């Protein structure tokens, strides 16, 4: 579960949160100054495997850092770069928000649509689906496998 820091969080508050945060969770800040402090704590305390996020009023990540050991931060030919992996983690957070809000995403060939999760499969139609602008990032398997 994510841990949210207060606007007036101290070094000790941040350190405690970093040590307590679980796997697949983040230490979240709503202020730039607290986010900068949290990044400093990660580096100074050498805490690996912790994600710190600056979030907006709705809880969406604006900026994010994840600490790693030097060995973990070396991408190989078959891995995403650290920055690319951060983008994927941010996407996963957005997808978690979709789930919490009852939004399902459905891929059709080269299109991605969003619709309420409670829509029955036989009731799916353009009237209940919203096209998602993917900026060419989403491609259906039909476009890749020929």
C-alpha positions in Angstrom: 0.0 0.0 0.0 1.3 3.5 -0.9 2.4 5.7 2.0 1.6 9.4 1.7 3.9 11.9 3.3 2.6 15.1 5.0 3.5 18.5 3.5 5.8 19.2 6.4 7.5 15.8 6.4 11.0 15.7 8.0 14.1 13.6 7.0 13.1 11.2 9.7 9.5 10.9 8.5 10.7 10.2 5.0 13.2 7.6 6.2 10.5 5.8 8.2 8.2 5.7 5.2 10.9 4.4 2.9 11.7 1.6 5.3 8.1 0.7 5.8 6.8 0.8 2.2 6.0 -2.6 0.8 6.8 -4.1 -2.6 4.9 -2.7 -5.5 4.0 0.3 -3.5 5.4 3.9 -3.4 6.1 6.7 -1.0 4.0 9.5 -2.3 4.4 13.3 -1.9 2.2 16.2 -3.0 4.9 18.9 -2.6 8.0 19.4 -4.7 10.1 20.1 -1.6 9.1 16.8 0.0 9.7 14.9 -3.2 13.2 16.4 -3.4 13.8 15.5 0.2 12.7 12.0 -0.4 15.1 11.6 -3.3 17.9 12.8 -1.1 17.0 10.3 1.6 17.0 7.5 -0.9 20.5 8.4 -2.0 22.0 9.2 1.4 20.5 6.1 3.1 21.2 3.8 0.1 17.7 2.3 0.2 17.3 0.2 -3.0 14.0 -0.9 -4.5 11.9 2.0 -3.3 9.7 4.2 -5.5 9.0 7.8 -4.6 6.3 9.7 -6.5 5.2 13.3 -6.7 1.4 13.0 -7.2 -1.3 15.5 -8.1 -4.6 16.2 -6.3 -6.2 13.1 -7.9 -3.3 10.8 -6.8 -1.8 10.5 -10.3 2.0 10.4 -10.5 3.6 13.5 -12.0 7.2 12.5 -11.4 8.7 9.2 -10.1 12.0 7.8 -9.1 12.9 4.3 -8.2 16.1 3.5 -6.4 18.2 0.6 -7.5 21.6 -1.0 -6.8 24.2 -0.4 -9.4 23.9 -4.0 -10.6 20.1 -3.6 -11.1 20.5 -0.4 -13.1 22.5 -1.9 -16.0 20.1 -2.8 -18.8 20.9 -5.6 -21.1 20.0 -5.9 -24.8 16.6 -7.5 -24.0 15.6 -5.1 -21.2 14.0 -1.7 -21.1 16.1 1.2 -20.0 15.6 2.5 -16.5 13.6 5.4 -17.8 11.5 3.2 -20.0 10.8 0.9 -17.0 9.7 4.0 -15.0 7.2 4.9 -17.7 5.8 1.3 -17.6 5.5 1.5 -13.8 3.6 4.8 -14.2 1.3 3.2 -16.7 0.7 0.3 -14.3 -0.4 2.9 -11.7 -2.8 4.5 -14.2 -4.2 1.0 -14.9 -4.6 0.4 -11.2 -6.7 3.7 -11.0 -8.7 2.4 -14.0 -9.5 -0.8 -12.1 -10.4 1.2 -8.9 -12.8 3.4 -10.9 -14.4 0.5 -12.7 -12.9 1.2 -16.1 -11.9 -1.7 -18.4 -9.7 -1.4 -21.4 -10.3 -3.6 -24.5 -8.0 -4.0 -27.4 -9.5 -4.3 -30.9 -6.9 -4.9 -33.6 -5.0 -1.6 -33.5 -7.5 0.3 -31.3 -7.8 0.5 -27.6 -11.2 1.5 -26.0 -12.3 2.1 -22.5 -15.7 1.2 -21.1 -17.4 0.6 -17.7 -16.3 -2.7 -16.2 -19.9 -3.7 -15.5 -20.8 -3.8 -19.3 -21.7 -7.3 -20.3 -19.7 -8.7 -23.3 -22.9 -9.0 -25.4 -23.7 -5.3 -24.7 -20.4 -3.9 -26.0 -21.0 -1.3 -28.7 -19.5 2.0 -29.8 -22.2 3.7 -27.6 -20.6 2.5 -24.4 -16.9 2.5 -25.5 -14.6 5.5 -25.6 -11.6 5.4 -28.0 -8.3 5.8 -26.2 -5.7 8.0 -27.9 -2.6 5.8 -27.8 -0.3 8.0 -30.0 0.7 4.9 -31.9 2.1 3.2 -28.9 -0.6 0.5 -28.7 -0.6 -2.0 -31.5 -2.6 -5.1 -31.7 -1.0 -8.5 -32.2 -2.4 -8.6 -35.8 -0.2 -5.6 -36.6 2.9 -7.4 -35.3 2.4 -11.0 -36.2 1.8 -11.7 -39.9 
